[in-house]
Amino acid sequence: MAQPTDARPTGQPGRDDADDVTMTFGGTATMLLRIGPFTLLTDPNFLHRGQRAHLGYGLRAKRLTEPALQPTQLPALDGILLSHMHGDHWDRIATRSLPKEIPVVTTPEAAKYLAGRGFTATADLQSWQTHEFTRDTDTLRITSVPGVHGPGPLARVLPQVMGSVIELVRGGEVSWRGYVSGDTLYRPFLGEVLERCGPLDVLIPHLGGTKALGLTVTMDARQGADLVELLKPPVTVPVHYDDYDRFRSPLGDFVAEVGRRELPGQLRTVGRGDTISLRA
């Protein structure tokens, strides 16, 4: 396993914006991604241990851990990437504390929800649509990847969900490409990520084997390993596995399954509050 590296704030001496791609892990699916000169926050979840996230239809989840990131600790952001509208991915603290003018790239359903709460720069993406951020000659391109959050009848009651392929484009060429799965179950059609976008530098799967109404609604260890086997990334960084009481598949199960199957690439685990490189 790779050891965490020291975080270096954007724009400070010692950080080469042209080359760095790092992730600071806040817990659950909350990550601070520094990709070249761009800074993204994903799935902002700031609830504290013991607080409950509302999932809709009377469903709730109790947080078991303390978050490692809070709104007051965030640097200037280029945008927020939101996989779907659930209380463990966008909570009441995010609604209250994050700037209403900040760009949020998300699903049409979540964009509508946020617009109703005063957020003025939402970008609603259908599957395989893209949104771009630009800075000087650099572009950060985000492509929405379809996902399946709920199997069978649960598909009608759980929110729309998307994964995201994130690409740093320099001089017309992709210099780094990562895929954040979002809260999807494993499906063979996720292989289209490679067909449509190209080979990955890193895969960040949402795991946990989350249970709702007795059914699994996020990838467990086996499904996560299936995704690694399908996409064959050089680096895999698992998230979303132990922060709430609805998670049923711990990180250790995924690590063991990847090892048992001798899957390709390097598995990097990251603790809450730690920063690691997302380059191979």
RONU-205332 format. One record per residue (C-alpha): z, y, x. Coordinates in nm, 2 decimals. Layout:
// RONU-205332
       zz       yy       xx
        Z        Y        X
...
// end
This chain:
// RONU-205332
       zz       yy       xx
     0.00     0.00     0.00
    -0.07     0.35     0.12
     0.23     0.57     0.19
     0.25     0.91     0.00
     0.13     1.21     0.19
     0.29     1.55     0.20
     0.17     1.79    -0.07
     0.01     2.11     0.04
    -0.04     2.39    -0.21
    -0.39     2.52    -0.29
    -0.50     2.79    -0.05
    -0.22     2.74     0.20
    -0.28     2.69     0.58
    -0.34     2.33     0.67
    -0.53     2.24     0.35
    -0.90     2.21     0.39
    -1.03     2.27     0.04
    -1.37     2.14     0.14
    -1.24     1.79     0.21
    -0.91     1.73     0.03
    -0.89     1.52    -0.28
    -0.53     1.45    -0.37
    -0.32     1.36    -0.67
     0.04     1.46    -0.73
     0.19     1.22    -0.99
     0.41     1.37    -1.26
     0.47     1.05    -1.45
     0.30     0.88    -1.75
    -0.06     1.00    -1.72
     0.03     1.35    -1.59
    -0.14     1.43    -1.26
    -0.21     1.74    -1.06
    -0.55     1.68    -0.91
    -0.67     1.89    -0.62
    -1.04     1.83    -0.58
    -1.19     2.05    -0.31
    -1.13     2.40    -0.43
    -1.05     2.29    -0.79
    -0.72     2.21    -0.94
    -0.69     2.01    -1.27
    -0.39     1.90    -1.47
    -0.42     1.58    -1.67
    -0.24     1.48    -1.99
     0.05     1.72    -1.97
     0.37     1.54    -2.07
     0.69     1.73    -1.98
     0.94     1.56    -2.21
     1.27     1.46    -2.04
     1.45     1.12    -2.04
     1.58     1.04    -2.38
     1.35     1.26    -2.57
     1.09     1.11    -2.81
     0.72     1.16    -2.82
     0.56     1.16    -3.17
     0.26     0.93    -3.20
     0.18     0.99    -3.57
     0.22     0.77    -3.88
     0.60     0.76    -3.82
     0.55     0.60    -3.47
     0.76     0.74    -3.18
     0.82     0.65    -2.82
     1.14     0.72    -2.62
     1.10     0.85    -2.27
     1.29     0.65    -2.01
     1.22     0.86    -1.70
     1.24     1.22    -1.58
     0.91     1.39    -1.53
     0.83     1.51    -1.18
     0.63     1.82    -1.30
     0.73     2.10    -1.53
     0.52     2.40    -1.64
     0.71     2.64    -1.41
     0.61     2.43    -1.11
     0.24     2.43    -1.17
    -0.01     2.62    -0.95
    -0.30     2.82    -1.09
    -0.52     2.57    -1.28
    -0.89     2.56    -1.33
    -0.84     2.35    -1.63
    -0.67     2.07    -1.81
    -0.81     1.73    -1.88
    -0.67     1.56    -2.19
    -0.76     1.20    -2.28
    -0.64     1.22    -2.64
    -0.39     1.38    -2.87
    -0.07     1.18    -2.85
     0.28     1.31    -2.79
     0.31     1.12    -2.46
    -0.01     1.29    -2.33
     0.03     1.64    -2.48
     0.38     1.72    -2.60
     0.55     2.01    -2.77
     0.65     2.16    -2.44
     0.29     2.17    -2.33
     0.19     2.35    -2.66
     0.47     2.60    -2.61
     0.44     2.66    -2.24
     0.08     2.63    -2.12
    -0.14     2.94    -2.12
    -0.34     2.95    -2.44
    -0.65     3.07    -2.25
    -0.67     2.78    -2.01
    -0.98     2.56    -2.04
    -0.89     2.22    -2.19
    -1.16     1.94    -2.17
    -1.09     1.68    -2.43
    -1.21     1.49    -2.74
    -1.34     1.68    -3.05
    -1.04     1.57    -3.25
    -0.79     1.70    -2.98
    -0.99     2.02    -2.94
    -0.96     2.10    -3.31
    -0.59     2.03    -3.30
    -0.54     2.27    -3.00
    -0.76     2.54    -3.14
    -0.53     2.54    -3.45
    -0.24     2.61    -3.22
    -0.40     2.90    -3.05
    -0.58     2.75    -2.75
    -0.90     2.94    -2.71
    -1.10     2.76    -2.44
    -1.12     2.40    -2.55
    -1.43     2.20    -2.46
    -1.49     1.91    -2.70
    -1.70     1.63    -2.54
    -1.87     1.34    -2.72
    -1.92     1.02    -2.52
    -2.12     1.08    -2.20
    -2.14     1.46    -2.25
    -2.04     1.67    -1.95
    -1.85     1.99    -1.88
    -1.87     2.18    -1.55
    -1.64     2.42    -1.36
    -1.80     2.62    -1.08
    -1.66     2.81    -0.78
    -1.90     2.97    -0.54
    -2.14     2.69    -0.45
    -1.92     2.40    -0.56
    -1.92     2.23    -0.90
    -1.66     2.01    -1.06
    -1.84     1.79    -1.32
    -1.65     1.60    -1.59
    -1.82     1.33    -1.79
    -1.66     1.19    -2.10
    -1.64     0.81    -2.11
    -1.59     0.62    -2.44
    -1.27     0.43    -2.49
    -1.10     0.20    -2.74
    -0.74     0.28    -2.80
    -0.67     0.06    -3.10
    -0.81    -0.28    -3.17
    -0.92    -0.37    -3.52
    -0.75    -0.17    -3.80
    -0.56     0.04    -3.55
    -0.88     0.21    -3.46
    -0.87     0.40    -3.78
    -0.52     0.54    -3.73
    -0.50     0.60    -3.36
    -0.66     0.92    -3.22
    -1.00     0.95    -3.05
    -0.97     0.87    -2.68
    -1.19     0.94    -2.38
    -1.19     0.85    -2.02
    -1.34     1.08    -1.76
    -1.56     1.06    -1.46
    -1.48     1.35    -1.23
    -1.73     1.45    -0.96
    -1.72     1.71    -0.69
    -2.07     1.83    -0.63
    -2.17     2.02    -0.31
    -2.52     2.13    -0.23
    -2.66     1.92    -0.52
    -2.49     1.60    -0.39
    -2.18     1.43    -0.52
    -1.93     1.42    -0.24
    -1.65     1.25    -0.44
    -1.64     1.06    -0.77
    -1.34     0.93    -0.96
    -1.28     0.76    -1.30
    -0.96     0.82    -1.50
    -0.97     0.55    -1.77
    -0.76     0.72    -2.04
    -0.57     0.51    -2.29
    -0.84     0.26    -2.34
    -0.84    -0.12    -2.37
    -1.07    -0.31    -2.13
    -1.42    -0.35    -2.27
    -1.73    -0.47    -2.08
    -1.92    -0.15    -2.18
    -1.70     0.04    -1.93
    -1.94    -0.10    -1.67
    -2.17     0.18    -1.79
    -1.96     0.41    -1.57
    -2.15     0.27    -1.27
    -2.49     0.26    -1.44
    -2.47     0.62    -1.57
    -2.27     0.79    -1.29
    -2.29     0.58    -0.98
    -2.03     0.41    -0.75
    -1.67     0.53    -0.75
    -1.45     0.65    -0.48
    -1.14     0.59    -0.69
    -1.03     0.43    -1.02
    -0.72     0.56    -1.20
    -0.64     0.31    -1.48
    -0.39     0.38    -1.76
    -0.19     0.06    -1.78
     0.14    -0.03    -1.94
     0.03    -0.28    -2.21
     0.16    -0.03    -2.47
     0.25    -0.19    -2.81
     0.21    -0.02    -3.15
     0.26    -0.21    -3.47
     0.27    -0.53    -3.27
    -0.07    -0.48    -3.11
    -0.16    -0.39    -2.75
    -0.32    -0.05    -2.73
    -0.35     0.02    -2.36
    -0.45    -0.21    -2.07
    -0.20    -0.47    -1.96
    -0.20    -0.62    -1.61
    -0.48    -0.87    -1.69
    -0.70    -0.61    -1.85
    -0.64    -0.36    -1.57
    -0.74    -0.62    -1.32
    -1.05    -0.70    -1.52
    -1.15    -0.33    -1.49
    -1.10    -0.34    -1.12
    -1.32    -0.65    -1.10
    -1.58    -0.48    -1.31
    -1.60    -0.15    -1.13
    -1.51    -0.26    -0.77
    -1.37     0.07    -0.66
    -1.27     0.11    -0.29
    -0.93     0.26    -0.41
    -0.73     0.20    -0.73
    -0.43     0.42    -0.82
    -0.25     0.29    -1.13
    -0.06     0.52    -1.37
     0.09     0.51    -1.72
     0.31     0.20    -1.69
     0.69     0.26    -1.71
     0.78     0.60    -1.86
     0.82     0.50    -2.23
     0.99     0.22    -2.42
     0.66     0.11    -2.57
     0.53    -0.01    -2.24
     0.54    -0.38    -2.20
     0.34    -0.46    -1.88
     0.51    -0.32    -1.57
     0.34    -0.21    -1.25
     0.45    -0.52    -1.07
     0.26    -0.74    -1.30
    -0.06    -0.55    -1.23
     0.00    -0.55    -0.85
     0.06    -0.93    -0.86
    -0.25    -0.99    -1.08
    -0.48    -0.79    -0.84
    -0.34    -0.98    -0.55
    -0.37    -1.32    -0.71
    -0.73    -1.26    -0.79
    -0.80    -1.11    -0.44
    -0.98    -0.82    -0.60
    -1.18    -0.58    -0.38
    -1.06    -0.24    -0.25
    -0.72    -0.09    -0.17
    -0.44    -0.06    -0.43
    -0.23     0.26    -0.38
     0.08     0.31    -0.58
     0.24     0.65    -0.61
     0.59     0.75    -0.71
     0.67     1.04    -0.95
     0.66     1.36    -0.75
     0.47     1.21    -0.46
     0.12     1.32    -0.35
    -0.15     1.08    -0.22
    -0.51     1.11    -0.10
    -0.78     0.99    -0.34
    -1.03     0.94    -0.07
    -1.11     0.59     0.06
// end
